[in-house]
């Protein structure tokens, strides 16, 4: 037996945590709404008080349900955090899918692809900086939670490579371990560092940081630059 976040004993669950429940058809819509409400409240409370200080009883109360309803869907707070990471990865993946359609960049320089993409990446990680920080911390205890972020990273790289292969100036570097891959790893590292409150880059605005990171990548690839107005980039929430 193990204790949950409120001190109650629960049976230990082997293997990967169960994030949700199998929804019964008759109650499916209502159950999904309750699950979504718990996720929204969990996100709010992580932002407000941090993962360590938020309690299951407070999440359930704000969500308008019982603690039992919480534990029907999540084994514990760690499972809720993993579900939030999964939801973020899915939404980020959808946004990047829309952004990195190869036909969007027909006849345009690859530097423009870089600038548009990096603006979205910076805004996404900035909007969810607290969640990202808590996931980094959780990954020190359980790497399963981090796989949602590596999955979206790998998906992004696949989409970016597909676009790059249509640009002769970088087509030969669009593969794992190539120059584009390495440049993106540096950008990912900078964004993680920022989410961990690195004071050297915390003071920069999202668009200023995006401009600097994109410039670094463009210069590393040694391709002609193509300034981009960040105001034209898609909104991120």
Buried (B, 14 or more C-beta within 10 A) or exposed (E): EEEBBBEEEEEEEEEEBEBBEEBEEEEEEEBEEBBEBBBBBBBBBBBEEEBEEBBBBBBBEBBEBEBEBBBBBBBBBBBBBBBBBBBBBEBBBEBBEEBBEBEEBEEEBBBBBBBBBBBBBBBBBBBBBBBBBBBBBBBEEEEBBBBBBEBBBEBBBEBBBEBBBBBEBBEEBBBEEBBBBEBBEEBBEBBBEBBEEEEEBEEBEBBEBBBBBBBBBBEEBEBEBBEBEBEEBEEBE
